Amino acid sequence: MIVFIDFDGVLHTVRGEQFEHMDIFCAAMRAHPAAKIVISSSWREVFDLADLRALFADDIAEQIIGRTPVLPGVRWPREREIRQFLHDTGRTHEAWIAIDDITDFFRDHTRVLYCDPERGLTSAVCAALDVWLSAPWPASPEPEDAAWLAEDLYRLSEQEVLALIDKLELSLHPARHELKEWAAVRFSRPNEATSNIEGLRQRFMTEVINE
């Protein structure tokens, strides 16, 4: 099991001392030494992994295996960054749970333990974390619907985009025309201005979201 941990609103409250809840998080993780930790906090954009590890107790720092990538301008950013980390590190088969305080950062809320940013990490959240870490939960497959993929088109191969087009064609989805046009520019006319490609992608996203 991989635990993706946020800092602000979790390991400390919005008005409290920094890392005031670090001790209870470390105690919770100490009971599960086989679990892995990944930093998903925005602090990863400022500090390198060595500095982030130094914030934790030495034994817990050894459980930290990385930090999520930064994917600016995407919908459900924290979940996308988590899934990108799993994809990049070959861990998509592993189960995961996130601890965070912002619901809008996720689409799949079943894999998140939310904290009240005014209270941060509580004993109740730690108890829920213990349940997650004690059970053999299955991995969470990445969503395949159009709204999710619309936000992630640049990561898809040409074959994956064509498969999505076929799926939209079968359902007569109104966004299929925009996706076809985007794919033609992206894969057949790669020298065309990037702004034109991005404009087509935005049109596709608008069709999907407003369906």
GICORVEN-V86917 format. One record per residue. N is the residue number from 0. PSI is psi in whole degrees, -180 to 180 (999 if undefined). Layout:
# GICORVEN-V86917
N & PSI
N & PSI
This chain:
# GICORVEN-V86917
0 & 138
1 & 131
2 & 120
3 & 115
4 & 131
5 & 162
6 & -64
7 & 126
8 & -4
9 & -70
10 & -15
11 & 153
12 & 172
13 & -21
14 & 3
15 & -173
16 & 146
17 & 131
18 & 35
19 & -20
20 & 13
21 & -40
22 & -41
23 & -29
24 & -46
25 & -39
26 & -40
27 & -41
28 & -29
29 & -26
30 & -8
31 & 71
32 & -18
33 & -16
34 & 150
35 & 155
36 & 138
37 & 135
38 & 120
39 & -2
40 & 153
41 & -14
42 & -24
43 & -18
44 & -14
45 & -38
46 & 147
47 & 173
48 & -37
49 & -42
50 & -37
51 & -42
52 & -35
53 & -15
54 & -17
55 & 163
56 & 150
57 & -43
58 & -33
59 & -34
60 & -32
61 & -20
62 & -11
63 & 122
64 & -1
65 & -170
66 & 151
67 & 154
68 & 166
69 & 122
70 & 88
71 & 148
72 & 19
73 & 157
74 & 150
75 & 57
76 & -42
77 & -42
78 & -40
79 & -40
80 & -37
81 & -49
82 & -32
83 & -40
84 & -46
85 & -41
86 & -46
87 & -29
88 & 7
89 & 34
90 & 23
91 & -16
92 & -7
93 & 146
94 & 153
95 & 158
96 & 140
97 & 149
98 & 119
99 & 174
100 & 3
101 & 111
102 & -32
103 & -12
104 & -8
105 & 149
106 & -42
107 & 97
108 & -6
109 & -13
110 & 20
111 & 134
112 & 111
113 & 140
114 & 146
115 & 120
116 & -18
117 & -18
118 & -28
119 & -157
120 & 123
121 & 172
122 & -32
123 & -42
124 & -40
125 & -36
126 & -41
127 & -39
128 & -40
129 & -39
130 & -45
131 & -43
132 & -14
133 & -12
134 & 149
135 & 71
136 & 148
137 & 164
138 & 160
139 & 108
140 & 148
141 & 138
142 & 151
143 & 6
144 & 165
145 & -39
146 & -39
147 & -49
148 & -27
149 & -32
150 & -7
151 & 27
152 & -37
153 & -21
154 & -15
155 & 145
156 & 170
157 & -40
158 & -40
159 & -38
160 & -42
161 & -37
162 & -38
163 & -40
164 & -44
165 & -42
166 & -41
167 & -34
168 & -41
169 & -34
170 & 3
171 & 38
172 & 133
173 & -18
174 & -4
175 & -33
176 & -41
177 & -39
178 & -40
179 & -45
180 & -42
181 & -44
182 & -38
183 & -41
184 & -45
185 & -43
186 & -23
187 & -27
188 & 63
189 & -17
190 & -6
191 & 152
192 & 135
193 & -36
194 & -35
195 & -42
196 & -45
197 & -37
198 & -41
199 & -40
200 & -42
201 & -37
202 & -41
203 & -46
204 & -41
205 & -42
206 & -43
207 & -48
208 & -33
209 & 5
210 & 999
